[in-house]
């Protein structure tokens, strides 16, 4: 399929990437003007009938989601676990989402101020907001510095798009080193020593001091010494080095003791790569995933049952090309890595799509494309946009 792909700039300014969360019975709208460092307004909150959880909207700009949660918890004197949310939002963006606070101190809430966060629209509820409560996100995104002629073609192409492939994005595979799949496969093949060495010494697009540290360790193979020169922000690497400095041959043990989310991410990246490859091959062969009964592809695991027909043949072929078998996902040495397998929608519907082309006030002789659309939870807007533009 010949698809027009042209360069475009995304997130040139925070207002260019707006995300508004949609729940079962709510949509979190951004303010007309972002005015942080103001005390929250609790005037409409029923103070006579409090419940265990205080729900509100967290509107933020230019702050990482987890950092925002940490800052809120610190400023209202609560633990991080006391704050619930349905999904994470981008850092360089203007976002609004609903959060819950367990047994809040209302005086602390009233005194809350932050340069990047607004808390608003408070009400009581009996339950905590959790991952899964989110249904969709409404996006308003401005793409900039687009060639004038190309902008017309791209906008026309976007308007015709009702569905798009639900590929996993590049961030799943390692944004700096791109070795997540490699390491994940090594773990699945029980090559724990090679996996650990790859985590420690594979080189990518990193700071020179980090590259130098990885090269030095690969040459000297001295874990205790490496503890001194590996940067502290390389938390997984430091955790591994600390253990191996004491137990130099315990590669399985160090993976067991590493933070679960980091190791799971590596194995999940293998699932994701296989999913992408299967979907790409199936779409090239003209398979229609919009039909009822054939809307998903597999996320491989040891309990996976292949689809019937041509799709099942593609799944088995791609799995073999990756040098894997289903039983490889049953890592009994590390119980939380016993991956049963599941499904993921192969294509995603784009709802309420609006497209506008205008002169770009930030880049001379260029156009901007302003997009509004709704995507289901867990689907990245950039995955949709990459069907049309290369984002810079």
N, C-alpha and C positions, 0 to 999 in steps of 0.2 A: 504494500500500500504506500503510495507516494504522499507523504505528508509535508506540508510547508513548515519549516522550522527556521525562525529568524532570531537574532539576538535581541534581548530586552533587559532593561534594568528593573530589579524588584527591590522593594524596601529602601529606596533612595532616601525616604524620610518616613518617620513612624506612621504618619497618616496614610501612607500608601498601602498599608496592610492591616485591615480592620477585621476583627473576628468577634462575632456575637453568638454566644452559646444559646442553643435551643434545647429545652428539656421537655418533659411530658406536658407540662402546663405552664411553661414560661419561655420567654425569650429575653435575654439580657442585652438591652440596647446600650450603646455607648452614649455619653453625654454630648450635648451640642458643643461644649467647650470642655477640654480636660483641665480641671482645676484642682490639683492636688494640694497637700498641706493645709486642708481645711478639716475641722472636726466633723465627724459624721452627724447626720441629722436623724435623731431617734424620735422625733415628735409624733410620728404616726404609729409607733410601736405600742402595743397594749401592755402596759407595765403591770396591770392588775392580774393578768393570767399568763405568767411565764411558763415556758415548757423547757425541756432539757436542751433543746438545740435552737440556737439563733441562726436563722438563714439570712444571708444578705448577698449583694452583688459585689464582686471584686473587679473594679475597673483598673487597668494598669497600662503603663507604657514603659518601654526600655528597661525591663527587669525580667530576669529569668523566673519561671513559674515557681520552682522550688525555693529560690531565694525570697520571693515574695511571701510564700507561706511561712518561711522561717522568720522573716521580719515582722509579719503580723503576729505570730505566736509570741515573739519576744516582747513586742510593744504592748500586748494585752495580757502578758504574764500567764500564758498557757503553753502546754507542750505542743509540739508539731502534730502529734497524733490526735489532738483535740479538734483539729481543723479538717473538715472533709471537703472533697471536691470531686467532680464528675469527669474531669479531663484536664490535661495540661495545655497551656497556650504558649505561643511563640514569645521570644524575648523582644526582638526588634519589631514591635507591632503595637497596635492599640486594640486591646481586648477587653471583653466584659464577660464574666462568668459567675455562676452562683457557687457560694461556699457555705458551709455550716460550721458553727462554733459551739462546742460542748460546754454547757454550764458557764456562760460568760460572766465576767465581771463588767456590768454595764458602765460603771464609772471609767474603767479602762477603755472600753469601746468609745465612749464619748470623748476621751482625751486622745484618741488615735490620730496621728498625723504622719504622712509619709510623702516624700517628693515624687514618688512614682506610682502611688496606689491611692485609689478612692474606694471607700466602703459606703454602700448606699442601699436603700430599699430593704429595710429590715423587717422580718416577721418571725414569729415563733413556729416551731415544728417539732413533732415527736421523734423524728428520725434524723440520722446523719446522712449527708449527701455522700454517695460513693461512686466509684468508677462503675459505669453501666447506666447511671441515671441520665446521662447525656444522650440525646437522640440525634442531634445534627449540629452543624455550625453554619451560620450565615457569614459569608465573606464579602468584603468590598475591597478590591485590590486594584491598584494602579500600576500598570506596566509602562515604563518610560524609555525614552531615547530610541524610538522605533522609526525606521525609515518610512517616509510618507507613503510610498507606493505599497510597501509591504504591510503597513498597518491596515489598509483597506482589505487586502487579501486575508490577513490573519483574522480580522474581526468577522469577516464573512464565514471563514472556516469554523471559528468558535461558535457562531450562532447556530450552525448546523449540528453541533455536537450534543446529543442527548445522553450518550453513554460513553464511557472511556475505560480502558483496561485498568484494573485495580492492582497495578504493580506495587511492590514494595519499593520505597525510595532509596536513593543512594546512601542516606544516613544509616540505614539498617546494616550496611556492609562495612562501615568504618570510614568516617569522613576524612581522617588524616592518613591512615596507612592502608585502608582497604583490604585488610587481611582477616577480617572476621570469619569469612567463609573458610578460609584455609585453616585457621585455628580450630574452628568448630568441627571440621572434618577430622582433624587429628584427634580431637577428643572422642568423637564418635567411633574412630578406629582404634581407640584405646592406646594411642601413641602419646601418652601423657607427657613424657619427657620432651618430645618434639614440640608439643603444643605450648608448654611452658617456655621453652627457648624462643619460640616464635613471638609470644607475648612480650618477652623481655628484649629481644634483639632485632626483630623485623624493623626496617627503616621506611619511613614515609615522609610526608610533607610536614615536618615538625621543626621546632626551633633547633638551631645548630648545636646547642649544648645537649639537647636530648639525643640527637643523632650521634654526637660524639660519645655520649655515655653508652648508648647501645653498642656501638662499634667496639668500645673498650672492653665491655663485658664479654662480647662474643670472642674477642681475642684472648683475654686473660682468664675468663671463666672463674672469677673469684667473687662469690656472692657477698661475702662479708665486706669486701672492699667496695663493691658496687653500691652498698647501702649508703656510703659516704658521698658519692658523686651523682646518684640518681635524684632528680628534682622531687621535692615533696609532693607536688601536685600530681605526680604519677602514682596515684594511690594504690592501684592494683599491683603495679610493678614493685612498689615498696613493700607491700604486704607479702608478695611472693618472695622477695629477696630476704626479708626478715626471717621467714620460715626456713628457706634453703640455706641460710648462713648457719643455722643450727643443725639442719638435717639435709645435707647436700643431695641425697639421692631420693628424697621423698617427694617425687613429682605428683603422684596420685594424691598424697596427703595434702599438698599445698593447694591443689585444685579443689579438694573437698572443703578446705578451710577458707578459700577465697569467697568474697561476697557473692551470694547466689545470683543476683541480678546481672552481674558482669559475665559470669560463665553461661548463664541461660541465654544471654544476648548472643553469644558466639554460636551456640547450637541452633537458636532460632534463626540466625542469619543463614544457616545451611537450608533450613526449611524454606525460608523466604526466597533464596536463590533458585531452588528447585521449582518452587511455585511460579516464579517469574519466567523461567525457561520453558516450563510446560505450557503456560498461558501464551507466551510468545509464539511457540510452535503451533499451538492449536489455532490461534487467530490467523497465522500465516496460511493455514490450511482451510480457512474460511468457516470455522466453527462459530455458531451463533449462541452466545451465552446469555442472550436476553430471553430465550425461551424458558418457560416454566419447566422445572425438572432438570435443567442443565445450566444452572446459574453459578456453580461453584467449581473450584479446583481444590485439590488436596493440599493440606499441610502435612507432609509425610511424618509417620511415626510407626512404631513397631506393631500397632494394631490396625494399620491402614489396610483398607480393601480397595483395590484399584477399580476405577470405573469400567463399565463394559464398553466394548467397541473401540473405535480409533482413539478416543481420549485415554482409555486405559493403556493402550499400546504406547502412546506418547509418554505417559507417566512412567512406565517401566523402562522405556528407552532412556529418558532423561536421568532417572535414578541411577541406571547402570553407567551412563556417561560420567556421572559424578563419582564413580567408583564406590557406590554405597549399596547396601541391602537394607530392607526394612528392619531386620533384627539389630542393625547397628545403632538404632535409636533407643534400644533397650540397654542403657548404660547401668547395669546393676551395681557396678562399683561405686556409683554416685547416685543414690536413689532419686534425688530431685531431677536428674537428667534422664529418667525413664520417660521418654516422650511418646505418648500414645498416638498422637496425630489428631487432626481435626480438619475443618473445611474453612475456606475463605471465599467470599464472593469474587467471581472472576471479573465482573464489570460493575461499574458504579454509575448510578443515575445522577445526572446533574439537574437540580430543580431550580425553578424561578430564575433562569439565566437572563441577565440583561447585559448588553455590550454597548459601549459608547466610545467613539474616537474623537479626540480633540487635540488642539495644538498643545505641545509640551512647553510649559512656561519655564521649566528647569533646564531644558536642553534645546539649544537653538536649531532651527530647521528640522525638528523632529516632531513626531506624534506620540501621544500617550493613549493607551487603551484602558478604560475604566470598566471593570467587571464586577457584577454582583451575582452571586449564586449561593445555593445551599448544597452541602454535601453531608452524607451520613457521618456519624461519629467514627473516629478512627481512620478517616480518609483524609490525606493531606491535600491541601489546595495546590501545592507545587506539583503533585503527581498529575493533576488535571492540566495545569499550565504547561508542563513539559511536553505535552502532545503538540504544542504549537510554537513554543519559544525556548531558546536556550537562555537560562536565567543567569544574570551576572550581578 
